[in-house]
Amino acid sequence: MTAVASVEAPAPAPVSRARTPARVLLAMLGLLLSYGALSLLDNPKGTLGTDTGGKLATVVTMVHRGTFDPDVGYWAERYDPTGRLHPLWYTSHVGGRWVNVTTLPMVVAARPLYALGGTRAVLILPMLGAAFAALAARALARRIGGGDGWWAFWAVGLASPMAVYALDFWEHAPGVALALWGLVFMYDVLDGRAGWRGALVSGALFGAAATMRTEALVYAVVVGGVAAVVLLHRTFVRRNHTFRRNLQWGIAYAVGIALPLVANQILEKALVGGAIRADRAAGTARMAGGGTTLRAREAVTTAVGLNRFAFRSDWVFGALVVALVAYAALRFAATDRRDQRLGAVALAAAAFLYVLRFADGLGFVPGVLTASPLAAAGVAVGWSVRRWRLVGAVALLAVPVVWVFQFTGGANPQWGGRYLLVTGTLLVVGAAVVIPTLPQAARVALVALAVLVTASGVLWLSQRSHAVASAMQTIQRADGSVLVSREAHLLREGGAFYDPHARWLTATSDGDLRRAAAIASEVDAPALRVVGVAGRPFPATVGSWTRGRRERVEFLPGLDVVVVTYTGG
């Protein structure tokens, strides 16, 4: 049997003080400048998904009204008081307000930035989130393996899905950063470098993450559970700990989690008049376990999905790619040069499959392991580092729980299993602490493949954002006509163009389309413009409106919509 090198750190691993804080500041600045340069490839009014569009619509409305109130309004409320035809899908009537977002901290923080510099300025928030996530990865790597941790910093910052989420106005990057720093503080508690105050800060960071990302609660529970097992083992088996101290730390951790959640509830009550984040979490809990077959399928998609092959074989190709990368990492870590050559062959095969995938066109890579080859490598080699195993346990124990609770129906159109970004990042850290021990050629090859996949995500966001922004500029009109989308998320996707007074409606059913036509007649609109995916039938008449000119527009790369103008209403 071929020997695999074990990478052991001293126990406890020394955490050297930064000799030059300026170096950390320069690295953070360099990473932020890299994100800024990459963002110039995008149209900031096009996004990675419809959720981002809803947030931008909210921020736009806030600035338009000169308030922090997240009410996006509804121009047709008089005719449609229930909001059935509200143009922004998922909009709820809360406390007399029309609210499309499910979390407030990000949009509240973005409001002054948008007023200052528009849609590009708000991107500083996800960029800062990704940069601090990379810094947390460095902090973990230093605690786990000693050294300076820069491999983890740059791998997470530029060669993982965090680089993609740094370029989109979504809470994922800040949420991951907060959760990772929560784990850093808990690691210090378990390592004896922090006490109850560290537990309190750890909990507060997880609680803050949960105000933006529901899955952060899963990681908070898993981290608390793993920490409890470790501390109880030290108390009753090793007998070098006290139960009283464990209880003190546990209470501090729980209080820390609760504080930002309560503060967020107060913020929601003040700005909205009701709870939106708690309702979101409760709704997620109620849906847990439902649709078992769909959940199982989407679990596979968010693990190893590739999205460009036939659906039934998509996970097969993805699983093969992940297996090849993991095997290559294991062989690279072996002491025998023949095994390292086998690793090179496996990695070349994985690279070929990736190229085969991207040759068919860019698009989402929804799997947490397929979108991050370094995460796949971390699954294989991270366990060789004893002090990473606790982190690895957190990363993997959270996965089935996230799968049980994650929202269904959106597994394919996402990058890198967005509900599992914390897990993916921790796995990248596992790879990063081993990479410095690998042969130079192996290090270069693994990182180059990770950069290639990440670059495809950056380029996909560029293509997607320009297509959406261009399509919305073509579709919308400021002539008083009523624009009706037959597709649920289309107008929400273009949320950066939202105007609470613009005559937009969303009508997914034929009955809703007739209601929309009646509203257009009520407001004496000069035209009724109906947009739907190419290939969808458009009726010759809708109420008193008659079908006229058709226009075909590319809305997303590879997806066209048709805009039909109806007149005579």
N, C-alpha and C positions, 0 to 999 in steps of 0.2 A: 504494500500500500504506500502510495506516495505521501511523503510528509508535507504538511502545510504549516507554514511559519505561524507561530503564535506571537501576537503583538501584545505584550503585557506592559502595563504602566506601573510605576511604583505605587504602593498602597500606604497611605493615601497619595494620590497624584499631586505633585506640587503645582500650585497655581501661581506662576510668577507674575509679579506686578509688572504692568506695562512700563518698560524702561523709558519709553518716549510716548506720552499721551498724544503728542502731535502725529505720531504714525497712525494711530487709530483714527484721529480726525481726518487725516489725509486719505486714508482708505475709505472712510465713509463718504467723504467729498468726491473721491474718484468714482465710487459706485453710483452716487446720485447723479454725477455728471454723465456717466454711461447711460443711466436710465433716461436722463434728459435728452441725450443725443438719439437714443432709440425711439423715444416718443415722437421725434420729428418725422419719423416714417409714417405716423398715423394721422388720420383726421380725427381730432379730439371730439368731434360731434358724432362719430361712429364708435360703437362699443363692442365689448366681448360678449355681451348678452343682454337680454331684455331687462334684467334686474338693474343693471347699470343705467339703462335708459330711464327707468322709473325714478332713480335717484337724481339723475340730471334734471328731469322734468320738475322734481320737487325743488331743487336748488334754484333753477331758473325762475320758478314762481316766487320763491322766497325773495330773491333779489328784485324781481319785477314789482313786488308789493312793498318792498322795504321792510320786511319782517322776518322773524325766525319761525313763523307759523308754517307747518308743513302742508297746509291745505292747498291742494292743487286746483281746487275749484271744479265747477262743472257748468259750462255755458247753457246746457239744455236741461238743467235741473227742474225748471218749471214744467217741462213736457215729459220728463222721465225722472220723477222724484226718487225712484229706487236705485238709479244709477246703472240699470241693466245695460245701457248702451254707452257707458262712459268710455271715452277713447283709450284710456290707459287701463289695460287688463289688470286685474287684482286690486283695483281701487276699492277701498272700504269706506263706509260712512261711519265715522267715529266721532262722537261728541259734537255732531253738527258739522264736521269737517270731512272733506274728501281726501283720504290719506292713501297714498300708494306705496310708501316705504314701510318696512317692517322693523327698522332700527333708526334711531335719531342721531347718535353721536357723530357719525360720519358726515351727514348732510348739514348738521349744525356747524361743524368745524369748517365745512367747505363753503358755506355761505359767504363769509368775508373774502375768501380767496377768489371765489367766482366774481364777486363785485369788483375785485382788484384787477383780475387778469383773465376772466372768462374760463372756458372749459380746460384750457391748458394749465391754468394756475391750480385747479383743484387736484391735478395729478400729483402734486407734491405730497399729498397724504398717502396714497398707496406707495409712492416711491420711498418715503420715509419708513413706512411699514416694512417694505421689503429689505431696506438697508438695515433696520434694527433687527429683523429676523436673521439676517446674515451675521450680525454682530452677536446675537444670542447663540447662533450655531458655533461661532468661534469660542464663545465663553464655555459652552458645553465641551467642545473638543479639547480645550485646555484643561478642563477638569478631568476629562476621561483619559487622555493620552499624554498630558503634559505638553510641552512645546508651546509654540505661539498661536496655533489654531488657524493660521491664515488659509490653509487648504480648505477648511470648512467654510470660512467666510466667503471666499471667492466662488467655491463650488455652489453654495446655496444662492449667492447673489447673482451669478451670471450663467450658471450651468444647471439650473433647476427650474421648475414651473414658477418659482417666485419672481423670476425675471419677466415673465409674461404678465403676472398679476400686478407687477409694479407699474404697468403701463395702462391700467384700466381703473376707472373710478368705482372700485368695489371694496368691501370691507375685508376681503380675504387676507391681504398682505398685513394690514395692521392687526387683524385678529390672530394670525399665526405668530407675529412678533410678540404680542402680549402673552400668548400661551407658552411660547418657548422660554421667555424670560421667567414665567411662572415656574416652569420646570427647572430652570437654572437655580432659582432660589430654593426650591425644594431639594434639589441635589445637594446644595450647601447645608441644608438642615440635616439631611441624612449623613452627610460627610463630617458633621460636627463643626462646620465653619459658621453656622448660624443657629439661632435658637428660635424662641416663639415669635420674635419679630420677623425673622425670615419666613416662617410659616404664614404669618399674617400677610406679608407682602406677596408671597406666592399665591395665596388665595385671592388677594385683591387683583392681581394680574389676570388670573383665570376668570374672575368675576367680570373684569373690564372686557376681556375677550368675549365673554358670553353676552354682553350687551350688543355685540355686533354679529357674532357667529354662534348659532345655537349649538353646533357640535362642540364648541369649547366646553360646554357643561359635561359632555361625555369624557373629554380628556381630563377635566378637573376631578371627576369621580374616579377615573382610572388611576390618575396620579395619587389621589388620596388613598385609594385602596392598596396600591403597590407600596406606598410609604407606610401604611398601617401594618402590612404584612412584615416589612423589614423591621419596623420598630418593635412589634410584638415578638418577633424572632429574637431580637437582641434582649428583650425583657425576660422571656420565659425559657429560652434555650441557652443563650450565651450569658444571660444574667449580668449584663454590663449596662443595663438601662433601667429606668424606673417607670412604672405604670403612670405615676402622677405626672411625670414630664411628658409622656406620650399624650395624655389627656389634655394637658396644657397646649401642646402643639396642635392637636386636632381641633380644639376649640378655636385657637387663633386662625387656623386655616379656614374653618367654616365661616367665622366672622368676616375674614378677609373676602371670601367669595360673596357674602351677602351685601357688604357695604356698597360696591358699585352697582349691584343689581337694584338695591333700594334707591340709590341716587338716580338711576336711570328711570325707575318708576316715577319718581318725583318730577323729573324732566318731562316725561311723557304726559303726566297729569297737567303740568303747567302749560305745555305747548299744544297738546291735543285734546286734553280733557278726559282721556281714558288710557287704558293700557294697550300697547300694541306688541311689545316684545314678549311679555308674559303670555299673551294670547297666541303668539306665534309658537312659542315653546310648547304650550298646552296643546295646540293643534298638531304639532309634530308628534307629541306623545300619544295622542289619540289615534294617529295613523300607524303607529308602530306595529309591525308584524302583518299589516294588511297586504293583500295582493302578494302572497308568498311567491308565486311563480315569477311575477314581474320583479319583485325585490331580488330574487336569486339571479335573474338575468342581468339586472342593473348592477348587482354586486360584482359580477364577473366583468361587466363593462367598465366599471370604475376601478377595477384592479388591473386588467390587462387589455382593455379595449383599444383597437386601432382605428376603427371607423371607416376604412376605405375598402375593405373587402366585403364580400357578401356577409350579411348579418350572422348567418349560422356558422361561418368559419372565421369571423372576426376575432373571437376570443382564442381560437386555435393559433392563428398567426401571432397574436399578441403574447400568448403564453410561451410560444416557441422563442420569440425574441427575448423575453424576460429570462427564460431558461438558459439561452445561449450567453447572455450578458452575465448572469450569475455564475455559470460554469466558467466563463472566461476569467472572472474575478478570482474564483477559487484557484484556477490553474496559475494565474499570475502570482498568487500568494504562495505557491508551492516552492519548495527548495530545489526541485529538479528542473533543469532547463528544458527537458523534453516536454514536461507538463506545461511550461510557459509557452512553448510553441503551440501546443494544443489550444491554449487560451487564446493565442493570436488568431488561430483558425476559427474558433468559436465566435470571437468578437467580429471578425471579418464577415462571417455569415450573418450575424445580427445586423451589422451595418448594411449588408446587401438587402435584407428584408425591409429595413427602414427606407432605403433608397427606392425600393420597389413601391413602398407605400406612398412616398412623397412624389414619385414620378407620375402618379395618377392625379396629382393636384394636392395643394395644401388644404388642410382642414383640421378639425378638432382631433386630438389624440386624448381620449377620455380616461385612459387608465393611469393610475398613480404610478405604476411601475413602468409602463411603456412610455410615458411622457418624461420619465426621469431615469435614464439608464444607471445613474449613480445610486439611486434608491434601490434598484434591482441588485446592484453590486453590494450595497450595504446589507441586504437580506442575507447574502451569502457569506461575507467576510467580517461583518461587524461583530459577530459573536466570538471571533478570535480575540477580541479585546475584552477582558473580564469586566472592566469598569464601564463598558458600554451596555452590558446586558440588561441592567435595570432600565436604561433608556429604551433599548430595543423591546423590552417587555411592555413598556407603556405604549410604544408605537404600534405593536401588533395586537395587544389586548383591546385597544380601542376600536380596531377595524370592524369586527362583527357587530359591535354595538352601534357604530355609526351606520352600518348597512341596514340595521333593523329600523333606525329612526330617520334615515335620510329621505328627502322628498322624492317621490317617484315621478317618472315621466320626462325627466331631463338629464338622463345619464349620458346620452350620446353627444348632445351639443354643449360640451364643457371641456376644459383643458386640465388634464392631470388629476382627475378625481378631486374636485374642489372641496368636497367635504372631508377629504383625507389629506389635506395639504400638510397638516402637522405631522402626521405619520410619515409622509414622503420626505419631509425635511429632516426628521430624526434619522431616517434610514440613510439619507445623504451624509449626515454627520458620521454615521457608522462606517461608511465608505471612506470618508475624508480622513479619519484617524488611521486608516490602514494604508491609504494611497502613498504616503511618503516612504513606506517600507518596500514598495514594489519597484521592479526595474524601471528605469526611466522611460523606455519605449512603451511599457504597459501603462504607466501613468499618463503619458501623452495620448495614447490611443483611447483609454477610457474617458478622459476629460474631453477629448475632441468629439467623441460620439455624443456625449451629453450636451456639448455646446451645439452640435449639429441639430439635435432634436429640439433644443430650446430655441434656436434660431428659427426653426420652421414655425414654432408657435408665435414668435415675434412677427415674422413675415405674414403669417395667417391673419393676425390681428390687424396688420397694416392693410392687407387686401380687404378684409371684412369692413374695417372702419371707413375706408374710402368709398366702398360700394354702398354702404348704408347711408352715408352722408350725401352722396351724389343722388341716390334714389329719392331721399326725402326732399332734397332741393327741387327735384323734378315733380314729385307728387303733390306737394303742398301748393296752395294758391291763396293769395290775399285778396280775392275778388268777391268774397261773400258766399261763395259756393260751399256746400256741405260735403266734406270728404268722409266716406264710409269705408272702413276696412272690414273685409269678410274674414280676415285672419286674426286670431285672438291677440297675438303679441306684436303685430306689425307696427302699429303706431307707438306702442310702448318702446319698441326697439329704437325708434327715432325720437326718444324723449328729449334730447338736447334741443330739438326744434319746437318743443311744446310751448303753446301760448294758451293760457286759460280761457282766452276769448276766441281762439280759433275754432271754427265750426268743424270739429272732428267728432266722429262717432265710430264705435266698433260694433258690428252686427254679424255674429257668426252663423246665425240660423236664418232661414227664409222669413220667418215671422219677424225676427228682429230687423231684417232689411226693410220690410214693409213699414215697421214702426219708424225707422230712420227716415224713410221717404216721406212719411206723414209729417215728421218734425221739419224736414226741409221745406215742405209746402207751407207749414205754419209760419216759418220765419221768412217766407218769400225769397228763398235762395234763387240766384240766377241759374244754378245748375246743381245737379247731384252727381258727385264723382265717386264711383265705386271701385275699390281696388281689391284684387284677389290674386292668388297664385295662378300662374299661367296654366291653362288646361281646365280651370274651374269654369263651369257654365255661368253665363250672365243672362238673366231673363230679359226678354224683349221689352217688357214694361214692368215698372214697379209702382203700383198705385197709378197716379196720373203722370208719371215720368216715363219718357220713351228713350230707349237705348240709342246712342249716337256714336261718336268717335271713340276709337280704341287706341291705346298707346301702350307699348310693351317697354318695361323698364327692368334692368338688372337690379335686384334689391340686395342679394348676397351673391358672392361668387358661385356660379352654377345654379342660381335660383332666380328666375324672372317672375315679375308680377305684371298684371295687365290692369290698366286704369281705363275704365269705361265711363264716358261722360253721358249722363241722362239729362234731357231737357224737357221743357213744356210742363213743369209741375205747377 
